[in-house]
Amino acid sequence: MVHPQEVDVIVAGGGPAGCVVAGRLAYSDPNLKVMLIEGGANNRDDPWVYRPGIFVKNMQRDGINDKATFYTDTMSSSFMRGRKSIVPCANILGGGSSINFQMYTRASASDWDDFKTDGWTAKDLLPLMKRLENYQKPSNNDTHGYDGPIAISNGGTITALAQDFLRASDAIGVPFSDDIQDLETSHASEIWAKYINRHTGRRSDAATAYVHSVMDVQNNLFLRTNSRVSRVIFEGDKAVGVAYVPARNRAHQGQTMETIVKARKCVVLSSGTLGTPQILERSGVGAADLLKKMDIKVVSDLPGVGEQYQDHYTTLSIYRVSNESQTLDDFLRGDKDVQRELFQEWEISPEKARLSSNAIDAGFKIRPTEAELKEMGPEFNALWDKYFKDKPDKPVMFGSIVSAAYADHSLLPPGKYITMFQYLEYPASRGKIHIASPNPYVEPSFDSGFMNDKADFAPIRWSYKKTREVARRMDAFRGELTSHHPHFHPGSPAACKDIDIGTAKGMLPNGFTVGIHMGTWHKPGDTYDASKVHEDIKYTEEDDKAIDDWIADHVETTWHSLGTCAMKPREEGGVVDGRLNVFGTKNLKCVDLSICPDNLGTNTYSSALLVGEKGADLVAEDLGLKLRLPHAPVPHAPVPKGVPATQQLR
Ligand SMILES: Cc1cc2nc3c(=O)[nH]c(=O)nc-3n(C[C@H](O)[C@H](O)[C@H](O)COP(=O)(O)OP(=O)(O)OC[C@H]3O[C@@H](n4cnc5c(N)ncnc54)[C@H](O)[C@@H]3O)c2cc1C
């Protein structure tokens, strides 16, 4: 199909939010011409996207993987002991939803209320939260939806390790709940849901749900992939179109080859937290000082563009588990027989296959007790008083278990592993991103800001200890993989102990070196006794320092970027108003997670979809349209029944 040079609405960026806006608007009126322009490739029916269990492959940085863009800190950071952080972002249609880990959580009600913007309270947004979901789990509350395009389920299998984790979490005071994504619970564990359709075993990505579904039944949604939007075209302060360039600048000796498409009604920027501010700045919307230095004509002086970058912070610790445990390690390591078996299983019965899962089957949200708070130091306590104390629905940390090592297996000893992820949900640290040139191919200047507020160390330190106590209490626990833990002094009682001797001998029964003794180098742990009553490990100040150094050396993105084009008053550094209009412009909206003025305690796919749904409503209102519900049938997925699932046996 030849693409028109003029449409009604242009959506720049095909992540979750952009897919929702483009798909909802196009479906609402077959006469409305909508163009979605995405920098990455089309994800349609890509088996490396839709098979859930292979998601880690999307994080390979081998020069071939172009499903992600890897943003690297421009300067090394003294807060991370001279290190630079790397934040991978999606570069494919569907955005993060095509490559993410598929973990389903939702923000707390107070997170939305804290936006302090009309129309954006949790109560206002609840109908939209429901509208997007095809919730396929049993539920104990009425906050979920059953007729939407995005499937949420427990996936094909849940490992016994997840049950082991839940039991051990209970033993340290984190109770089990059926559903902690009820917008209120902040201290409990659950079987962690996934963006996987339980009937098809496929990933539930936003492009398949909102865009391919409409393109299958209508011809007014024009999709342009591998095309990077370089800038918005303005007539005065009115957005009238965009210019885009080929995603890879291989032709024409580095010259930019722009194509212009006109938008009769409006332009929506949805290029994500790290993409959208760059487009704005290249278009003349940003801090006037910065733009003038680059000879960019100022359309609207908005110093908040690209500022207040936020994320969640991940540390991970890896543990040995028994040889009998069901983990994905052999599959991930590249064992051909295991890979063949698992891929075949997925082809034959995806509804119950091991690959119809992300192997992240359980997790928790936690808040500290009074006693724990006392140990967390003045910086965090000041933050607690300001941010958490009066908001009982806000968790401080998330923890989850992966039934495998989330690591490069070529660097690990043989064996079976679990990974404990620790996620800081509301960091106080802030970063920023700004263009370094008007040229869309030049890398921006990026400061992740990770750990630049000291208050962020204590909760991560606390949650490392918590998840370690959980791991030690699991029946399957067989030691700590010392390379993936803090380097405690070898004489400290807190020092990590690697694989237990029984597990080592079971794994390498003919090994002559198994169990040899050489001082601190080789000292296999005692045989593990699962029936033992555990005492919490006691940490000294020196131990805590070792944990903080480890945090500085290893803390990373949770891939949950937000906040660089905040929805707040212009005089407070805001970029968009409550209707997502960019201040000082006309017919231009930002609709993605860049608009969040504050953090959201959740894995952010649900929030990106929600911002997309809200954005779709706002544009529809502007254009005098009414959205058509339910949405077009999702390809490959059975039509939702619109009723809550029961605990069906398969
Ligand atoms: C590796 C990874 C793992 C994650 N795991 C989870 C998880 O398990 N659960 C969860 O809830 N969330 C997870 N997330 C987060 C979630 O996917 C994101 O929060 C969500 O995708 C953000 O949506 P968005 O629409 O704001 O932007 P994005 O998803 O970033 O989409 C932006 C889109 O715009 C495109 N783009 C950028 N610049 C341009 C340009 N100039 N022109 C045209 N197109 C452009 C990009 O290619 C991308 O497709 C993960 C994210 C990643 C990257």
The ligand as an SDF file (V2000), in Angstrom:
LIG
                    3D

 53 58  0  0  0  0  0  0  0  0999 V2000
   14.2660   -4.9760   28.7060 C   0  0  0  0  0  0  0  0  0  0  0  0
   13.0020   -4.4690   29.3080 C   0  0  0  0  0  0  0  0  0  0  0  0
   12.3480   -5.2540   30.2510 C   0  0  0  0  0  0  0  0  0  0  0  0
   11.1630   -4.7830   30.8340 C   0  0  0  0  0  0  0  0  0  0  0  0
   10.4440   -5.6190   31.6420 N   0  0  0  0  0  0  0  0  0  0  0  0
    9.1940   -5.2490   32.0250 C   0  0  0  0  0  0  0  0  0  0  0  0
    8.3300   -6.1690   32.6740 C   0  0  0  0  0  0  0  0  0  0  0  0
    8.6590   -7.3360   32.8840 O   0  0  0  0  0  0  0  0  0  0  0  0
    7.0960   -5.7340   33.0590 N   0  0  0  0  0  0  0  0  0  0  0  0
    6.6800   -4.4420   32.8480 C   0  0  0  0  0  0  0  0  0  0  0  0
    5.5720   -4.0950   33.2670 O   0  0  0  0  0  0  0  0  0  0  0  0
    7.4910   -3.5650   32.2190 N   0  0  0  0  0  0  0  0  0  0  0  0
    8.7120   -3.9450   31.7710 C   0  0  0  0  0  0  0  0  0  0  0  0
    9.4860   -3.0770   31.0610 N   0  0  0  0  0  0  0  0  0  0  0  0
    9.0430   -1.6850   30.9310 C   0  0  0  0  0  0  0  0  0  0  0  0
    7.9840   -1.4390   29.8920 C   0  0  0  0  0  0  0  0  0  0  0  0
    8.1400   -2.2660   28.7730 O   0  0  0  0  0  0  0  0  0  0  0  0
    8.0690    0.0550   29.5160 C   0  0  0  0  0  0  0  0  0  0  0  0
    7.8000    0.8240   30.6550 O   0  0  0  0  0  0  0  0  0  0  0  0
    7.1050    0.4440   28.4290 C   0  0  0  0  0  0  0  0  0  0  0  0
    7.3800   -0.2700   27.2570 O   0  0  0  0  0  0  0  0  0  0  0  0
    7.2150    1.9300   28.1620 C   0  0  0  0  0  0  0  0  0  0  0  0
    6.3150    2.2600   27.1580 O   0  0  0  0  0  0  0  0  0  0  0  0
    6.4100    3.6080   26.3280 P   0  0  0  0  0  0  0  0  0  0  0  0
    5.2960    3.5760   25.3510 O   0  0  0  0  0  0  0  0  0  0  0  0
    6.4750    4.7580   27.2810 O   0  0  0  0  0  0  0  0  0  0  0  0
    7.8230    3.6060   25.5940 O   0  0  0  0  0  0  0  0  0  0  0  0
    8.7040    2.4980   24.8740 P   0  0  0  0  0  0  0  0  0  0  0  0
    8.2770    1.1310   25.1850 O   0  0  0  0  0  0  0  0  0  0  0  0
   10.1230    2.8570   25.1590 O   0  0  0  0  0  0  0  0  0  0  0  0
    8.4170    2.7370   23.3430 O   0  0  0  0  0  0  0  0  0  0  0  0
    8.9460    3.8000   22.6210 C   0  0  0  0  0  0  0  0  0  0  0  0
    8.9840    3.4020   21.1660 C   0  0  0  0  0  0  0  0  0  0  0  0
    9.3870    4.5190   20.3870 O   0  0  0  0  0  0  0  0  0  0  0  0
   10.3560    4.1270   19.4300 C   0  0  0  0  0  0  0  0  0  0  0  0
   11.1770    5.3090   19.1480 N   0  0  0  0  0  0  0  0  0  0  0  0
   12.1000    5.9040   19.9480 C   0  0  0  0  0  0  0  0  0  0  0  0
   12.5920    7.0010   19.3420 N   0  0  0  0  0  0  0  0  0  0  0  0
   11.9570    7.1020   18.1510 C   0  0  0  0  0  0  0  0  0  0  0  0
   12.0080    8.0280   17.0800 C   0  0  0  0  0  0  0  0  0  0  0  0
   12.8300    9.0900   17.1140 N   0  0  0  0  0  0  0  0  0  0  0  0
   11.2090    7.8170   16.0080 N   0  0  0  0  0  0  0  0  0  0  0  0
   10.3560    6.7520   15.9500 C   0  0  0  0  0  0  0  0  0  0  0  0
   10.2810    5.8400   16.9380 N   0  0  0  0  0  0  0  0  0  0  0  0
   11.0490    6.0300   18.0170 C   0  0  0  0  0  0  0  0  0  0  0  0
   11.1070    2.9820   20.0950 C   0  0  0  0  0  0  0  0  0  0  0  0
   11.7040    2.1420   19.1320 O   0  0  0  0  0  0  0  0  0  0  0  0
    9.9830    2.2990   20.8660 C   0  0  0  0  0  0  0  0  0  0  0  0
    9.3440    1.3110   20.0910 O   0  0  0  0  0  0  0  0  0  0  0  0
   10.6720   -3.5000   30.4760 C   0  0  0  0  0  0  0  0  0  0  0  0
   11.3290   -2.7290   29.5240 C   0  0  0  0  0  0  0  0  0  0  0  0
   12.4770   -3.2030   28.9280 C   0  0  0  0  0  0  0  0  0  0  0  0
   13.1680   -2.3520   27.8980 C   0  0  0  0  0  0  0  0  0  0  0  0
  1  2  1  0
  2  3  1  0
  2 52  2  0
  3  4  2  0
  4  5  1  0
  4 50  1  0
  5  6  2  0
  6  7  1  0
  6 13  1  0
  7  8  2  0
  7  9  1  0
  9 10  1  0
 10 11  2  0
 10 12  1  0
 12 13  2  0
 13 14  1  0
 14 15  1  0
 14 50  1  0
 15 16  1  0
 16 17  1  0
 16 18  1  0
 18 19  1  0
 18 20  1  0
 20 21  1  0
 20 22  1  0
 22 23  1  0
 23 24  1  0
 24 25  2  0
 24 26  1  0
 24 27  1  0
 27 28  1  0
 28 29  2  0
 28 30  1  0
 28 31  1  0
 31 32  1  0
 32 33  1  0
 33 34  1  0
 33 48  1  0
 34 35  1  0
 35 36  1  0
 35 46  1  0
 36 37  1  0
 36 45  1  0
 37 38  2  0
 38 39  1  0
 39 40  1  0
 39 45  2  0
 40 41  1  0
 40 42  2  0
 42 43  1  0
 43 44  2  0
 44 45  1  0
 46 47  1  0
 46 48  1  0
 48 49  1  0
 50 51  2  0
 51 52  1  0
 52 53  1  0
M  END
$$$$
